[in-house]
Amino acid sequence: MRRFFIDAAAAAGAICPITGPDANHIKNVLRMKPGDAIWLFNGAGMEFKGVIHSVDSEAVTVEITGAFSCATESPIRLTLAQAFLKDKKMDALVRQATELGVTRWIPVFTQRTIPRPDARRVSSRMERWQAIAAESLKQCGRGRLPEIEPPILFEDLLSRSDDWSLKIIFADAKAPGLNDTLPSQEATVRRVLVMIGPEGGFTPEEIDRAIKKGFIAASLGPRILKADTATVGACAIVQHLLGDM
């Protein structure tokens, strides 16, 4: 059954209103009626079973009949630090990263990053990314919205990298595979940072600086991957080795 997003404040009451595009979809596409069962989620780890109470021109109201913790979140807290790519690729990666269980998404400006949007453009893109992540959550069954941070410089990310217990920078094909580089205590790792470069990859200097800050340098195999392909592959591999795939 399709789920619909509600904010945490709305979910606190016994009767919850749904407005906007979701209300229109419920009324005019799905043609749901009072008495129909419906599932909601609040993006903070909770799902709600409900029954449609009323349908009018302004909103669909739902009576909440049950609340449940969402069981589809990965056991690891996976942060993706993604070098800025072109708009369409970044949009697609927000959706795919959400599907793959990423809990935090940080766009990064590196030495070889080509797009350099201004502050107004960044604000517009972030609003769009939040909307894409929410739509992806509906589809993939997750219960918690990923945090999407404003873009930062590569150097600033390194300066705060002590926040993660495992840090991986995906370098060139000369680096060892991830399976050969993970620490022996991998089963206890819960906070993971994965950093993916731009179309031209990281510079040797950036890789060296990351390693000095405690990053593990790893490769995604001998083939040359596009930056967006590398992101999907890296997230899937990390979830397979450390998470729930």
Residue, then its C-alpha position, 0 to 999 in steps of 0.5 A: m500500500r502506498r504511504f503518505f508523508i505527514d510532519a511530526a506535529a500533524a502525526a501527534g494528534a488522533i486526527c491528521p490532515i493531509t493537504g497539497p499534492d498528496a491530498n489531490h492524489i488521494k482524492n482524484v487519482l486513487r479515489m479513496k473514500p472515508g473509511d478506506a485504510i491508509w498508511l502514513f509516515n513522518g520522516a522521523g522513523m515512525e509509521f502510522k496506520g489510519v482510516i480516512h475520516s473525511v475528504d473535502s476540497e481543502a484536505v483529506t483527514v485521517e484518523i490515526t489507529g496505530a503507530f509503529s517504529c519503521a523497521t527498514e532503516s540500516p543499522i549503520r548511519l551512512t553519510l555520503a559526501q558527494a562532489f558536486l555534479k550537474d543538476k540532473k545527476m545530483d537530483a538522481l543521486v539524491r533519490q538513489a542514495t535515499e533508496l540505498g539507506v543514506t542518512r546524511w547527504i553532503p555536497v562537496f566542492t573539490q578542486r575538480t568540481i565544475p558546477r559552482p552554483d551561487a547561494r540562491r541557486v544552492s538554496s533552490r537546489m536544496e529545496r528540490w533535493q528535500a522534495i526528491a528525498a521525501e518522494s523517494l522515501k514514499q517509494c522505498g519504504r524507509g521511515r527516516l528522511p536523510e539530512i541534506e546539508p548545504p554544500i561545503l568545501f573539501e577542506d571543511l569536510l576534512s576538518r570535521s571528519d572526526d565525527w565518523s568512526l569509519k571514513i572511506i574515500f573512493a580513489d582510483a583503480k590502483a587503490p585496494g578493494l574495499n573488502d581488503t581495506l576495512p578494519s577488523q572491527e567492522a562489525t561494530v562500526r555504526r557511523v560511516l562516511v563515504m566520499i565520492g569525487p567529481e567527474g575528473g576524480f580527486t586530485p592526488e593531493e586531496i587523496d593524500r590529505a584525506i588519508k592523513k585525516g584517517f580516511i581509508a582509500a579504496s577503489l571500485g574495481p579496475r573499470i573507469l566508472k562515471a561519478d554517479t555510477a561510482t556513488v551508487g556502487a559505493c553505497a551498495i557495497v558499503q551497505h552490503l559489507l556493513g549494513d543490511m543488504 
